[in-house]
Amino acid sequence: MSSVIVSKVGEVYQVHGGVIHPFTMELLGARYIMPGWHKLHDHEATPDLKDIEFHPYKAKRSDVVSNKVYKVKSSKGNTFYEVKMSTSGSLECSCMGYGYRRRCRHTALIENNN
């Protein structure tokens, strides 16, 4: 998942990334805009939630069908690997490379061609 970035544009704070709606909190005398742990200076007023713009993380659009198994030819061309969507929505491959790294060219091929 992407990291959360908090910035101030004029009088409005912007929270980019994450999936949790912004909120403010105080911890050990310091005030923060969450998520992102943006520390407010002592001279800054605690903003109202309406003054915090939220731009949530958006997953890459994918047209991969969840119950379909895609057959992808190996680089040598003598084997086919199966690429399918897991229950979490990510692509999984039956090749050894995916088993070690949790990514491979076969999943990238399906993701980029759909």
N, C-alpha and C positions, 0 to 999 in steps of 0.2 A: 504494500500500500504506500501511497505517496505521503510525504511529510506535510505537516501543517505549517502554513506561513501566515503570520499576523502582521498587518501593516496599517498605518494610519494615513488616510487621504483626506486632507482638510480636517473636519471635525468628526469624520466617520472612520471607524475601524473596519478592516476587511479581514476575514478569516478565509483562507484558500486551502482546500484539502480537508481530509478527514471526513467522517460521517456523523459526528456528534455535533448538534447545534451548539453555538457559542453560549457561554455563560461566564459570569465573573465569580471569583472566589478570593478568600483571604486565608493566608497560611503564614503563621508566625510573624504577623504584623505586615506582611507584604501582600499587595493586591495583584491579581493576575486575570488576564483574559484567557479562557480555556476554550477549546483545546489549543495547545501550542505553547503554554507557559509564557505568554507575553506579559512581562512585569510592567506594571504601571508605575510611573515616577510619583514621588510624594506630592508634587504640585499638581498632578493630574486628577481630575474628578473621576470617580468610577462611572463609566458610561452606562446609559440605559441600554437594554438589549435591543431596542429599536435602532440604536446608533451603531450596531455591529452588523455589517453585511456578511452573509454566509454564502460561500461558493463551495459546495461540497465536492468531494472526490467523485469523479465519474469514471466508471470502468470503460475500457475500450469497447467500442461497439463490435459485436461479433454476430455473424449470421450462421454460426455453427449450430446444427440441429442437435438437441440434447440427447436424443435416443439413437442417433445414427453412428455407425462405426465406419470410419474412413480408412481405406487401405492406401498406404503410401509406400512406394518402391524405395528400397535401400539405395545407398549411393553406388554400390556395385551392380545393382539391378537384378540380383538373383534372389532377393527376399522381399517380402512385403511386411510392413509393420502396421499395427492397428492403432489408430488415434481415435479417442472418444472423449466425451465430456464427463467429468467426474460429478458427483453429487454436489460439490461446492461450486461448480460452474467453470472450473479450470480444465484445460486439456491435458490428457494423459496419453502416453505412448508406450507401446510394448517393447521398444528398443532398449538396449543396455545403457546407452547414453542418458536416456531419460531416468532410468533407474538410479544412476549415480548423481546426476546434476539437477533433476526435476525440470529440465528443459532440453529441447533438442530441435534439430532442423525440421523434423517431421511435424511437430506441433506448430512451429512457426509457419511452415508451408500451408497447413490447413487454415490457420488463423488469418494469414495474409491473402489467401485466395478466396475466402468467403466474405 
